[in-house]
Amino acid sequence: MNRFFLVLITITLISCQEEKRNTTTYFGGEIVNPKANYVVLYHNEEVVDSAVLDQDNRFLMRLDNLQEGLYNFKHYPEYQYVFIEKGDSILFRLNTLDFDGSLVFSGKGSIKNNFLIDMFLLDEDEKKLVYNYYRLEPLTFKHKMDSLQEMKLEQFESFAQNFDISERAKKIAKASIDYNHFVSFEHYPTMYRLNHGLKQAPEMPGDFYDYRSFIDYGNDDMVHYKPYMDFLVMHLNNLSYNNCKKFCSKDEIIERTLHYHTHKLHLIDSLVDGSELRDNLFRNAAYSYLLRDHNLKNNEQFIAAYNEVAKNKGHKEEINNVFQNIRNLQPGNKLPDILLTSISDDTVHITDVVENPKTSGTIFYFWSTNQKRHLIYINKRMLELQNKYPSYQFVGINFDDISPEQWLNTVKANGLNQLSQYKTVNQQETSKKLVIDHLNKVIITDNQGIITNAFANANYQNIENTISR
């Protein structure tokens, strides 16, 4: 924590000289070794402003009519949080070779943000340690975790007492400690069960979850703050799990059942106060279920329960579209038509690719240049399957927004068959229509483009059961 105090002392000397009545707000910085030529600032997932880096890799935004709160800035593909209040003049400097570790804020409003980034880095450093703690018995785990928490809270008390910051900033700073701590407790039962080969999570001691009495179920300030949302999602998962464990069938894998996910909807409805927070948690719960269980009858029951409790019209439209797209991908249906680009830069319909009477059918797989290890794996896995099932055509679809030259070079460098490689024309439309939620997804059709399995997984051995039918 020495870095933290040195930064605070330096910045306090600068900040105290600034005119407090100034309400004009600025946000800027310098990026060493930039990965892109721009920075985008978001608030509540909405773009607030963007700026192009100048010749010195610097930028500056003037933020008029500022809504105070947590923002995040993105320099593709990385992002980090910044808490901005009226009158702040926040500058940062970072090196993309160590994006988070090199990030330092300066100027008015920097103190609270340097505290947040230091707490973030401390949590990152502790992750391996905490992962090992998950093997411990509950009381030992709790003792070790509480010791880590106590050290951070001492830092927070010093921070809150010695620096002139708003109550709202203090609340966010405290939350950055609390919810990263709480989520480890919520994660513990699952990790303990996996580490010890148990079918179900054990009962926890009476005071294991004593922090739950302090949970804020209605903090709209932190709706888009990942530690807070990660905690609430895991917490609601556990409450739903324990409910099902007591009152539902004990012969099932609880997390995969319809009743587990509908219980979660009712818990959100009964516990969570903030309207935006409720909307986002309902949306998260819906995606969690629909992308896991593709049984149409179950999906229909779940979507009916979701539509009863969800209020946000935009989210409801989005989730119902996901449900409809899953319905369209059921076995026996024609593969939805989308546009693709061939290696010769021609635009083709996926139906033209898939309808091939000379084959037994088509196996589609997906890849991205941003995930190099996956590209190597999926190429190897598809070659393995192709050798076993030569009557099928294997078609790769790239999801990158890159130039034709870059795409062709990647195809050649990885030894891919150029005639069976395509790229999305509209990445978003393709993802939605084919329900692409991960790159290990595989879609299998017959030689007329009729779906056999639109939710196969390249990792699973049972993919061959579908191919060999």
C-alpha positions, 0 to 999 in steps of 0.5 A: 500500500506504499504506492497508495499513500505516496499518491495521496500525499502528492495529489492532496497538495495539488487539489487543496490549491484548487478553487472549490466553487469551480463546477466545470468538470474535465476528464483526460489522460495519457496512454503509453503504448496505446492499443487504439487511437481513442478513449470512450467514457460510459455512464450506466452503459451509455456513451457520454463522450469519446476522444481521439488521442493526439500526437502525444497520446493524450486526450481531454474531455469537458463534461457539461451537465455532469451526472455525478457517479461511477463512470467507466472509460474504455481503451479497447479492449480494456476498461476501468472505473472512475468516480466523477463529481462536478468540478473535478479535473481528473487526469490519468496516466497508464501504460497498456502493457500493465493497464490496471497496475500502471494507472495513476490519477492526478488532479482534483478528484483523483484521491477517491479514484486512486483509492478505488484502483488500489483496492482493485489491485489489492483484490486482484493480488488476493485472488489466488490466495482466496482461491486456495482458501475455498478448500478450507473448512467454513470457520477457518475460511471465515477467519482468514477472509475477515482478517483480509477485510480488516486490513482494508477497512483500516485503510478506508478509515484512514482515507475517510478521516484524512481527506476531504471527500464527499459522503457519496465518494466514501460510500463508493469507496467502502462498497469497493471493499465490502462487495468484493469481500462478500462475493467470496463468501457467496462463492465459497459453498460452490467452490467447497462442494467442487473441491471436496467432490460433494453433490450438494453444498454443505450447511454453513455455520450460523454466523457465516453470512452475518454480513447479509443483514447489511446488504443494500438491495436498492443502490442504483448508484452501483447498478453498473459497478461490477463488484456490486452486481457480481455479489448480488447475482451470486447471493441470489443464486445461493438463496435460490439454491437453498430454497430449492434444496429444502423444498424441491426435488433432491434428485436433480442438479439444482442449478440446471432446473427450471424451478431454481431459475423461477425461484430466482425471479421471485426473490428479485421481485421480493427483495430488490428495491431500486427499479433499475437494479431490479430490471438489470437483475431480471435481465441477468437471470433471464440470460442465465437461464435461456442460454443454459436450457434450450428445452422449448417447453421449459423456456415457455414456462420461464418466459411467462414467469419473467414477463409477469415480474419484469417491467422494463419494456426494452429489456422485455423486448430483448429477452423475448427476442432471445426466446424467439431466436432459441425457438427458431433454432429448435431441431427440425427448423430451417437455419435462419438466413444471415449474410456472410462474406467469403474469402474472395470478398463475395457476400453470400447467404448462409443458406447457400452455404448449408444446402449441399446435397453432396454432403451429409450436412454442415458443421459451423464453428466460430472464432476470433483473432482476439482469442488466439488460444481458442483459435488454435484449439477450435481448428485442431478440434474441427480437423479431428472431427473432420477426419472422423466424419469426412462426409460433413463440410466444416465451415468456420465463421469469423466474428472480427471487425477486421480488414479482408487482408487481416482476415485472409492473413489469419486464415493462411497463418493458421492453415485453415481451408480458405474455401470453407471460411466466412466472416460475418457481415453484421456481427450483432445480427449474426450473434442474435439470430444464431444465439452465439453466447460463446465461441465453443458453440457449434451448429449442426445441420443436415444437407438441406439446412435443417437444424439437427443441433444448434446448441452443440459444444465443441468441448463436449464428447456428446457432440459426436452423438449428434453428428453420427445420428 
